[in-house]
């Protein structure tokens, strides 16, 4: 047997082991690198959740107007008698929506008169939602919070949200909602029915006197 052939025969198992080791190294190298570098710039994120449907609600509110507000709120709180008041200043953005709850329209609220007129009694306008838009709001400053910044800011935002409700009502959002209902619903109903539509307001039921 030639010497070169015998040498190759002896080296063949060694070459096989080297190739196998290189293949295994390429497989395990990424995991070893992650283990040795815990501060990797792209950390692995694992999210586990279990979404449960808790409630189904029928919606019938027709949103007709949105008011947007900007306000600078200074919320002051006196907690300790001998210490200065805690204070937070907020730049607040908020919005309120006026709507009609069409679920309150009953069959008796729709009256046909002859062949050309229909009367529809609409429910009273409502303030559907009012809230602070936190994405457009920010904390301007806090003073004397005594390490209770989060609680003080939260109370300030809650006050600001109530103020959005008051401001919307004082600004006439309900009247604007009723006006928009006339402008939007009447043409739509006339197109659907082919009749002249007269919109009115639902009247509150008369009070029944209680027996003594």
C-alpha positions in Angstrom: 0.0 0.0 0.0 1.5 3.4 -1.0 2.6 5.6 1.9 0.4 8.5 0.7 -2.7 6.3 0.8 -1.9 5.1 4.3 -1.4 8.7 5.4 -4.8 9.8 4.0 -6.4 6.8 5.6 -5.1 7.8 9.0 -6.1 11.5 8.5 -9.6 10.8 7.3 -11.1 10.2 10.8 -9.3 13.3 12.1 -10.7 15.4 9.3 -14.2 14.0 9.9 -14.0 15.0 13.6 -12.7 18.5 12.7 -15.6 19.0 10.3 -18.1 17.7 12.8 -16.7 20.1 15.5 -16.9 23.1 13.2 -20.5 22.2 12.3 -21.5 22.0 16.0 -19.7 25.2 16.8 -21.7 27.1 14.2 -24.9 25.7 15.7 -24.3 26.7 19.3 -22.3 29.9 18.7 -25.3 32.3 18.7 -26.7 31.0 22.0 -23.2 31.1 23.6 -22.8 34.7 22.4 -26.1 35.8 23.9 -25.3 34.1 27.2 -21.9 35.8 27.5 -23.4 39.2 26.5 -26.4 39.9 28.7 -26.5 43.6 27.6 -27.3 42.8 24.0 -28.8 45.8 22.2 -31.7 43.7 21.0 -33.1 41.8 24.0 -35.5 39.0 23.6 -39.1 39.8 24.5 -41.6 37.2 25.5 -45.3 38.3 25.9 -47.9 36.0 27.4 -51.5 37.1 27.5 -55.0 35.6 27.8 -57.7 37.9 26.5 -61.2 37.3 27.9 -64.4 38.8 26.6 -66.2 40.2 29.6 -69.1 42.2 28.1 -71.0 42.9 24.9 -72.9 46.1 24.8 -75.2 47.4 22.0 -74.3 50.9 20.9 -76.7 53.4 19.5 -75.2 56.7 20.2 -74.8 59.1 17.2 -71.8 61.4 17.8 -72.5 64.8 16.4 -70.0 67.3 17.7 -66.6 67.2 19.4 -65.2 70.1 21.5 -61.5 70.3 22.1 -60.0 72.3 25.0 -56.6 73.6 26.1 -56.1 74.6 29.7 -53.3 75.4 32.2 -54.2 73.9 35.5 -52.5 74.7 38.8 -53.6 72.1 41.4 -52.7 73.0 45.0 -53.0 70.7 47.9 -52.5 71.5 51.6 -51.4 68.3 53.5 -49.3 69.3 56.4 -50.0 72.3 58.7 -46.5 73.5 59.0 -45.3 72.8 55.5 -45.9 74.7 52.3 -48.7 73.5 50.0 -47.9 70.9 47.4 -48.5 72.2 43.9 -48.5 70.9 40.3 -48.9 72.8 37.1 -50.4 71.0 34.1 -50.8 71.9 30.5 -53.9 69.9 29.7 -55.6 69.0 26.4 -59.1 67.6 26.6 -62.1 66.8 24.4 -65.8 66.3 24.9 -68.3 64.6 22.5 -72.1 65.4 22.2 -74.4 62.8 20.9 -77.9 61.5 20.6 -78.8 58.0 22.0 -80.9 56.7 19.1 -81.9 53.6 21.2 -84.3 55.9 23.0 -86.4 56.5 19.8 -89.6 54.4 20.2 -92.1 53.5 17.5 -94.6 56.1 18.8 -91.9 58.8 18.2 -92.3 58.4 14.5 -95.6 59.7 13.1 -96.6 59.8 9.4 -98.9 62.6 8.4 -100.6 61.9 5.1 -98.4 60.9 2.2 -95.8 63.7 2.4 -94.8 64.4 6.0 -93.2 62.4 8.8 -92.5 63.7 12.3 -89.7 62.2 14.4 -89.3 63.0 18.1 -85.6 62.8 18.9 -84.2 62.2 22.4 -82.5 65.0 24.3 -78.8 65.7 23.4 -76.3 64.2 25.8 -72.7 64.7 26.7 -71.4 61.2 25.8 -67.7 61.4 26.8 -65.3 63.8 28.2 -61.6 63.1 28.8 -58.1 64.4 29.1 -55.9 63.7 26.0 -52.8 62.6 27.8 -50.8 62.4 24.6 -51.2 66.1 24.2 -50.9 67.0 27.9 -47.8 67.4 30.0 -46.6 68.3 33.5 -45.2 71.7 33.6 -43.8 71.7 37.1 -44.2 70.3 40.6 -43.4 71.9 43.9 -43.3 70.7 47.5 -44.7 67.3 46.5 -42.6 65.5 49.2 -41.8 62.5 47.0 -45.5 62.1 46.0 -45.2 63.5 42.5 -47.2 60.6 40.9 -50.2 61.0 43.3 -50.3 64.7 43.0 -50.2 64.6 39.2 -52.9 62.0 39.1 -55.2 64.1 41.3 -54.5 67.1 39.1 -55.5 65.3 36.0 -58.7 64.0 37.6 -59.6 67.6 38.5 -58.8 68.7 34.9 -61.0 65.9 33.5 -64.0 67.2 35.6 -63.3 70.7 34.4 -63.5 69.5 30.7 -67.0 68.3 31.5 -68.0 71.6 33.1 -66.4 73.6 30.3 -68.2 71.6 27.6 -71.6 72.1 29.2 -71.0 75.8 29.8 -69.8 76.2 26.1 -73.2 75.0 24.8 -72.3 71.6 23.5 -75.8 70.3 24.0 -77.4 73.0 22.0 -74.8 72.5 19.3 -75.5 68.7 19.3 -79.2 69.4 18.7 -78.4 71.8 15.9 -76.1 69.4 14.2 -78.8 66.6 14.5 -81.1 68.9 12.5 -78.5 69.5 9.8 -77.4 65.9 9.5 -80.4 63.7 10.2 -83.2 65.7 8.4 -81.7 65.5 4.9 -80.8 61.8 5.4 -84.3 60.9 6.6 -85.9 62.8 3.8 -83.8 60.9 1.3 -84.7 57.6 2.9 -88.4 58.2 3.2 -89.1 60.5 0.3 -91.1 62.7 2.6 -90.6 66.1 4.3 -89.2 65.4 7.8 -90.0 67.5 10.8 -87.7 66.9 13.8 -89.1 67.5 17.3 -87.9 66.8 20.8 -89.3 64.0 23.0 -91.3 65.3 25.8 -90.9 64.0 29.3 -93.7 61.7 30.5 -96.1 63.5 32.9 -95.6 62.8 36.6 -98.1 60.5 38.1 -99.3 61.8 41.5 -98.7 59.4 44.3 -101.6 58.3 46.4 -101.5 59.4 50.0 
